[in-house]
């Protein structure tokens, strides 16, 4: 994708802001938790506005709006961005980054690309023509105002995209020929063609902490269309602290005051262009029917982790979700960075990503916490300094009709096996009788006090072996540093009863190998086929070579059609082309 093509297709900032607002409302209605939404729009205390669009695989872009203009940008992995990108952005627009407390102000090598348009400009401008790390589907949401694209974007995140007519209205496009016009009252009733099935409501079995699978029961596509405006033309917004002008009872602000009044030229143009249409300020979280009438909006505290996606198995009973947590500071060594899961879930799998350049930091642990609340990850540089920010991933699981206590205490078992003390240690953990292997992990004990060596030992493999065991391997590199390694096998009872019905666990294991000849930095990825299985475990194996290929990435992913795994390994200091294999494990319940 070429940035200058994107710049030529982007409309004026007022239109981009309006598109972001429409998407934010759609995602707010479909997902109650702001941390899980694919699109959000917030107003900062300084008066600017910032939209964030997130792809299910973790990539994102941010668009900020202020009186000086608009700025669109995204980041790469720490250390993989380009130092000159931020310097190209006009100084007046840096205030947008400051208001949003963007990390790239403290690390010039985070920003990957940027597009901007100052107030006096007639066109968008870009840093150059390259777009490393871009998510084209996110950019297309801004360059075109297609309701179908908006629905597909939501479908990737939540498995549902909202009623077609409601989304057409929300995106402010003319209705297709032959369809009745959308309702225009503040609280319209659903049109005859709209039913609650247009936007599925939460299943009766869902608990308050369970899967948010839709708006309150009975929400229609007509209510989705009206969600942009609460009674009286008021919208929820966070007014700048210390100001009360324009604020009405219940903490609501007249939408017209936030959509263009005042000296903000971007907002002013937007207000003029959208006169007569329901305006939007910012969206912090969706409003329940009671909140829409009372205006009681209290944004939840920010989370230190983000949910990437969740899926249900073919039986409808098993749900797994993937969570991600990135360290907030650079370090040379990380020990047990925890990615937590929801309180009604148990962590049954996960992974981690360090960095492969410029020198590289490698993985030394990816394993479950003792209480099942999180997945733990560790990494280190080796021989040459490489400060980095580790990212940990956790796969959480819950089963409808099974309490967390029963799941963790009765149905799940984690087996740990420790290797002998060696320069290249390996260990395999096997499930006990009556259990099925659904995932696994490893921990390199490179600080093992019995070793007497502290240079470090680095992971090369964590994967399911033929025969149902989970195997882990590691090696010292260039400097002698023998130690032990722990292999973890995460196991689920092969058969159990839920609400009086017996189910059998059907496990699927898929495998892929990096293609072509061995290379210094091999990678391998694969999706879990759409067969009713949900992702429970991931693995990777760098095939043994000398001096060696070492793991730096092992992460769960979703490409919009299904979950999967992405893995990477690298040589280190000395050239050592290698081949990498990746594994994805999934389960479904079958009624016995």
Beta strands, then each sheet from edge to edge (+ up, - down):
strand 1: 39-43
strand 2: 49-54
strand 3: 60-66
strand 4: 69-75
strand 5: 111-118
strand 6: 125-126
strand 7: 234-236
strand 8: 247-248
strand 9: 252-254
strand 10: 306-312
strand 11: 318-326
strand 12: 333-340
strand 13: 346-353
strand 14: 362-368
strand 15: 374-380
strand 16: 391-399
strand 17: 412-418
strand 18: 426-430
strand 19: 435-445
strand 20: 457-465
strand 21: 469-476
strand 22: 484-493
strand 23: 495-498
strand 24: 501-513
strand 25: 523-527
strand 26: 534-542
strand 27: 550-558
strand 28: 563-570
strand 29: 580-591
sheet 1: 1+ 2- 3+ 4- 5+ 6-
sheet 2: 7+ 9- 8+
sheet 3: 10+ 11- 16+ 13- 27+ 28- 25+
sheet 4: 12+ 15- 14+ 19- 22+ 17-
sheet 5: 18+ 21- 20+ 26- 29+ 24- 23+
end
